[in-house]
């Protein structure tokens, strides 16, 4: 297929600014012409991705699908790039306005429209914070499982954009497994609806699933239908030490084969646990272990928990992890979780870093880890690895440490390319839950050939003929 | 957007036949020029959808993705329509070669390529029969849950095409929830791959999920990666009688709210149970009940089953269904399941019929049932309803019975339109698990507006610019 022509955008002018203010109201359009606006544009020029900054010309705070529609139709007509934005907690730069133009914030569309306890469905706007929904449904004995580490600040619209996961995915699945319908606005301004409070749907193409993970490049999601499930009433947490990098993965496979599906199954190499302990000032319970699994089981009765802990202990013993630590109180469990959750922060405060979100078939995770270590050694790059063993999702943190700026800038892309090639060779891909966004695009040809990329570009054109929506994202 | 131009196909000639035989080998190309071929074309001219028949010019039995690629590239070049076909058990006519041309059978691509017990994934070709896979993985203590009624003869490729469901969907989800990767051939002949043995994947557009439910209109799936889960070791089945049409749905909502997720939750109105009993010569256990729920629970220990049965019994009692019958042996359970599974057949041997596959939010299923009965009464059409209460998926069987041919032909489409309008008004859609295919296309504008339909057409064009793949399916 033909190579994509370079997108031609129009410069954003005072006329555009005035037109936008007429379209949606002056109070919802922020620009450099006052102090508040200037501050907002500064905020919207970055997200949680490294230290990247791109300043937009203007920010629009949408209140409704109709406003989103007006803004997008205007942008398509005028050839102005639009970057949709939720909480800006993304790690792949999908919310960065790399071509300037309009940042379209969905943060004010933050209403939980309905928690339907008869159908076990929630209907929400995209700006609802993940944890806010989780708490609201928990009050009704219900459970929305996806729990990205940023759940206290990230928004559900962003969760959909990247198909967010988190530790519970191993038992409960990821964001896509809970979304049963969306309302979304096409770049042309048309509002489309698909699905709803429907657990089965074989009626036309699955627009809902296509939009999940599309990082705001195809449409702007303005309403979301989410499945809820009963909240488990019991859970128990175990930390298991291993004397090799391979045994945890073998143990995970054996757990599933024994009929156990843990509700979390987190992997930490020694350095990761140490970093988490340092960060939280907690003692390291297993200073001599080579690798660790943090395993949670949940259920609805003590008998169910006991059955699972028994299976767990029998299986782990076979892999030399008899000496596991059971968190025997919610407080103790929370302390272990705090260690696990603070690893990312601990690693990132320590040095200039780049985080990769590799995913492979879960049984080959130790092999990936070995290859990562060996590749990093070649390039003189330090690394700390941890992640979701149950999903084969390994977060690889590459650290600059003592490397010179020149060495870091020249060697890092080569090192990452080699890591992704190893990931591909093991049957894996570039991102498990963080997305491709802006910063991983260049690595996509490692895992997709020309046919897949051309097809994805054709899908993009079908949604966004003018190419105004979140340009330079997802596709290389 | 512009109206779709009428597709122009070339007539299939002797030259085409010869070319196809050269492409894939004469033994794999069946045509009218010998007795075997003529018989095959007769078989491929219909599926399980009513009594519809459309004869193809030729059938190609593919053995590999490369052969599929050659056939599709040829068909695109020559503008010959291609209808992919699995077992032909579909109920929406998606496998009918309505424009003649080539039937592309995937039935010979029936290898289970791998059952990976380390990663709990199966890799299969599209022609594997659903039950064959289920049995093969069960031997390893593993479980592939989707179980359409035709599981003994339908093929996994067809299951993907329609996003097949079945009774277990209420706890375990539908086909889309188990597919983590595909290899597929585009109409242009290009082979694309997406996903794999990967439980998380946020890398580019989700081609896998877009292909599921697309009924062979976008690409031909040639390899499938399926998630497996541990096989529950215990289950128990209960038949619960209710004295109203509404109470079963309220009871289902209450069960979920009480923390119970049944592994099956089937609804039968009185006439449906009676039909099933007649068909199987079983006595009707509850001749005076107005409606029935068939409820299954499963798990990994007796304690887990007991806890669930206790919850079940407490909740059902609140809805007047204290008198429930527990199937206290696998044989007794199998007899109840046989009654349930034979309803479809029982209804269809009784009369000329049309089956609709409505789906609504599960709590409004009784309201849908009442509206269906009232609409049918207006048009003098008899109906028998049953289905998956846990999913709000109601199979509505409309029966000709004493209606004249003229009345049946003129009134039925009006009656169906009214039923789908009621479905839409209740937040539902046209098909839960049977698909749109050929026979439901005309009803799609009831649930989708011009924007959704134009977008779906644009997606179709992105995959199939020449429009040769399964024309006149899915979209009106």
Interface residues (C-beta under 8 A of the other chain):
Chain A: X116 X117 X118 X119 X120 X121 X141 X162 X163 X165 X169 X170 X173 X174 X176 X177 X186 X190 X191 X192 X193 X194 X195 X196 X197 X198 X199 X200 X201 X202 X203 X204 X205 X206 X207 X209 X210 X212 X213 X214 X218 X229 X230 X231 X232 X233 X253 X256 X257 X258 X259 X260 X261 X299 X300 X301 X303 X304 X307 X357 X359 X360 X361 X362 X363 X388 X390 X391 X392 X393 X427 X428 X429 X430 X431 X432 X433 X434 X435 X436 X440 X444 X447 X448 X449 X451 X452 X454 X455 X456 X458 X459 X461 X462 X463 X474 X475
Chain B: X116 X117 X118 X119 X120 X121 X141 X162 X163 X165 X169 X170 X173 X174 X176 X177 X186 X190 X191 X192 X193 X194 X195 X196 X197 X198 X199 X200 X201 X202 X203 X204 X205 X206 X207 X209 X210 X212 X213 X214 X218 X229 X230 X231 X232 X233 X253 X256 X257 X258 X259 X260 X261 X299 X300 X301 X303 X304 X307 X357 X359 X360 X361 X362 X363 X388 X390 X391 X392 X393 X427 X428 X429 X430 X431 X432 X433 X434 X435 X436 X440 X444 X447 X448 X449 X451 X452 X454 X455 X456 X458 X459 X461 X462 X463 X474 X475
